[in-house]
Amino acid sequence: QAHKEEDNPQKTMEVNGLTPVPDSYDYDLIVIGGGSGGLAAAKEAAKYEKKVMVLDFVTPTPQGSSWGLGGTCVNVGCIPKKLMHQAALLGQALQDSRKFGWQFTEEVKHNWMTMTESVQNYIGSLNWGYRVTLRDTKVTYENAYGEFVGPHTIKATNKKGIEKLYTAERFIIATGERPRYLGIPGDREYCISSDDLFSLPYCPGKTLVVGASYVALECAGFLAGLGLDVTVMVRSILLRGFDQDMANKIGEYMKEHGVNFIREFVPIKVEQVEEGTPGILKVTAKSTTGDQIIEGEYNTVLLAIGRDPCTRKIGLDKVGVTINEKTGKIPVNDEEQTNVPHIYAIGDILQGKLELTPVAIQAGKLLVRRLYAGATTKCDYVNVPTTVFTPLEYGACGYSEETAVEKFGEENIEVYHSHFWPLEWTVPSRDNNKCYAKIICNIQDNERVIGFHVLGPNAGEVTQGFAAAIKCGLTKEQLDSTIGIHPVCAEV
Amino acid sequence: MGWEEMQVRGYPEFVRTAQSYHGRPIFALFCGDKDAEGRSWCPDCVTAEPVVRKELHNLPDESVFIYCLVGDRAYWKDPNNEFRKNLKLTGVPTLLKYGTPQKLVEEECFKAELVRMLFTED
């Protein structure tokens, strides 16, 4: 009986008719989710000598994949993606190098296992690094699944099923998202997602990528760059939410460089033809514009049709935190506070906010400074730069052309654009009319640059500086009067 | 069966010893050579060794703890020495779990909590 009371202090107190108000909580702050946002918030709170706990748990994928501390970005997102994108770029560079005088007689081949082992080893060092940092800064970390069981109480279940209860004054939900499945026969049994791809213990072979998100296009891009036969099945448009002019250019480039596209079809069934690593899968798809049915065989089917927030099974209903029932996203005010004052949320799960690592990190840090260091700065979600690492990289900051037209009116914006040919591409005779840059200016506001878009090598590196300039209120005139660096792509 | 310690000196001996224990968890502490009086040229190693030794009882069963003297100061400073090149060591003392990316470097080895974490957690 004594043991039971200890486990369930809330329940006992409710039975007695008292409102549960423990004198002191176990922790000042419990962060649910050890990803980009969660870890940044926890580390920041530790700086102010708060007692912090981080709960991180990865529910294995249908294929059994799992990973360590650090969240999506570190384990199955940005980091492995960029490394594999780099592997593909290096393949291209090897081809280009012959024109620059490098001589090697053997045909150049790619070994998936070598690349994956190196990538996973690096990720492992990051997982370890986070654990050292947390331990060093006295943040308690538990590899356990956290869910609310009371207004200030979390139940944490570890992989052995052992449950523990913890209480805290405040909570930050930073549980992130997981890939969505199609809900068709064979999807969970036979298909993989980005959660599985970066640690796949065998080369994926001939791959069908379902989806037209940046995840789909980036993965299709590097898989093709590594020499694999890749097809992308797209339901409607590419890169929804991004500037469509740029999205189409990205698609065109990928098509011209060996990626097959099947447009306006959706898979309705996935069957296994042959077991193996990889095996052979048969995909049946239906047209979205008619009754046409097609079939295809692939070694691997990669689903990249979207990601869903991990907010449905963490007990939010028990503590009254409102979520958008349709999307699972959590609406918050401009201080990342949910409708329950002592519960906050950051990162990909937020409604109406950008799903980017640096955004989650910034939001987490600033939130904690407001909570414990008397700061007032709120996270600025406007003009956040981003980059899509497709074979031809795309960097953007600010409005897309469509959104600018919608908001300001076509007559009030001016678009300046240019194709450019990177000097490094001239000698190996690579495309001379694919790289492209455009800026969107607000005529009514001194031709202020409200949108920046660049398609070309190192787009991320190029865009970062312009994002700072845009934050300072860059106008077309200022841009024109800035002398270019030569010879670089950015001078365009 | 608890854990056992092996003491080695130099890279080839380290590699031979590690390979002979393939299949068991291997932890290794790399320190600078000691002089005739048993003092290392590496002051951080002098600080770290007792901290590490105090946590050895936390090693998982069947583990092997390899105490490895890397060489004299001149050898260590050479950027091409085998420990730097092959094991990617960046400093001494280094305490690592062999075959994994898990390691503690220099002042990290002074912290009993971190040493314990390296020995006991996955």
Interface residues (C-beta under 8 A of the other chain):
Chain A: N121 Y122 G124 S125 N127 W128 R131 V132 R135 D136
Chain B: T100 P101 Q102 K103 L104 E108 K111 E113 L114 M117 E121
